[in-house]
Amino acid sequence: MAIEFSDRLKALPPYLFKELDRVRDEVKARGVDVIDLGVGDPDRPTPGFVIEALSEAAADGANHKYPVYSGMNSFREVVAGWYRRRHGADLVPEAEVCSLIGSKEGIANFPLAFVNPGDVVLCPEPGYPVYRSGTLFAGGEAAFMPLLEKNGFLPDLRSIPEETLRRAKIVWVNYPNNPTGAAASLEFYYELLAFAEKWDLIVCSDAAYSEVTARPKPHPSILEVPGAKARAVEFHSLSKTFNMTGWRIGWAAGCETLIRGLGLVKSNLDSGVFQAVQLAAMKALNSDHSDVAAMGRLYADRRKALCDGLDRAGIAYLHTDYTFYVWAKVPKGLDSKGFCARLLEEAGVVSTPGNGFGPSGEGYVRFALVQEVPRLKEAAGRIASLKF
Ligand SMILES: *Cc1c(COP(=O)(O)O)cnc(C)c1O
């Protein structure tokens, strides 16, 4: 029997990193001490008090049953309280917050609730690939909004053709941004919401990195804008904030109708997050965030360690206080893939080619600061010794 994948799977873009993965494995097999700055997954463990909360909750039989797909009431109250404290935003827990099995789950499923065939979803590029794949799975069309250096890696809303806007249903934004590390101001969110009102768009804001910073104040949330709840939803997660990528817990918060639609999809597809994980997440969100602040300072030290080598090598990069990424410019005469290959073969450093995140990522590479300072100093020294 000839088994064929569905058209929807076939419509996904090809995996761009196959060749680089092969080279990395080959370099490793040669015995080279490879420093992996490729994947955006925190290397440090989850804070101990969160793990203890999980163990305790896991032992309680009351938590062994199917959870409610939208989250425990207490979890949703804690999320609402977190928004009040961190962002001064008011949310009705039972109507305006929904738990997610990691924010990726919600990002991927959201278009199923609101996108019909032929609808356009505006997706930033370079960007997290899930905005686009979720759109394609829902039968929608993804239209890219290039994030360019000259615009501070913010989308140029005015340059989107009217013809596209008339068919557009959703606009995605992600700040602090993966892969560039760029931040957005509260003014940007005001402008975005006014624009969305004009074109009748749903606004989806992915805030996975809002707490990944050495700054004392968090990055602004779109929910700080008065009236944002009329059309906006924010996707958030404990993954990057508390080093919990493996735990799979996040949330969507904002517009009641948007939360209800997402919830309807979810009630047909999944059965929520293990309650013990929700209880541990509540401890994390209600904590004083001293661990989060310490991680922010650590990433700042790591950024300095790597960027020192980039400076010595004459490689430019975006200066930022957010995320754990360094978005670096490829030296003249090379492209993203060629630069990554040379970093790997000649310095044993793994990076991600920028064009893997979208066409405007060509000419850049992304380093993830997921190694300790001495390893990053070693990587910096090796890069600084290369000639471009
Ligand atoms: C890591 C990441 C996420 C979310 O991850 P989850 O673990 O699914 O919560 C969402 N958006 C971006 C841009 C990310 O980098």
The ligand as a Tripos MOL2 file, in Angstrom:
@<TRIPOS>MOLECULE
LIG
   15    15     1     0     0
SMALL
NO_CHARGES

@<TRIPOS>ATOM
      1 C1          9.4990   28.7170   23.4200 C.3       1 LIG1
      2 C2          8.4880   29.5340   22.7110 C.ar      1 LIG1
      3 C3          7.1250   29.3730   22.9380 C.ar      1 LIG1
      4 C4          6.4930   28.4330   23.8540 C.3       1 LIG1
      5 O1          6.8040   27.3740   24.2840 O.3       1 LIG1
      6 P1          5.8810   26.4400   25.1840 P.3       1 LIG1
      7 O2          6.9060   25.6080   25.8430 O.co2     1 LIG1
      8 O3          5.0230   25.6720   24.2480 O.co2     1 LIG1
      9 O4          5.1070   27.2890   26.1090 O.co2     1 LIG1
     10 C5          6.2340   30.2110   22.3170 C.ar      1 LIG1
     11 N1          6.6540   31.1380   21.4800 N.ar      1 LIG1
     12 C6          7.9430   31.3330   21.2230 C.ar      1 LIG1
     13 C7          8.3310   32.4000   20.2960 C.3       1 LIG1
     14 C8          8.9080   30.5180   21.8090 C.ar      1 LIG1
     15 O5         10.1820   30.7020   21.5180 O.3       1 LIG1
@<TRIPOS>BOND
     1     1     2 1
     2     2     3 ar
     3     2    14 ar
     4     3     4 1
     5     3    10 ar
     6     4     5 1
     7     5     6 1
     8     6     7 2
     9     6     8 1
    10     6     9 1
    11    10    11 ar
    12    11    12 ar
    13    12    13 1
    14    12    14 ar
    15    14    15 1
@<TRIPOS>SUBSTRUCTURE
     1 LIG1         1 GROUP 0 **** ****
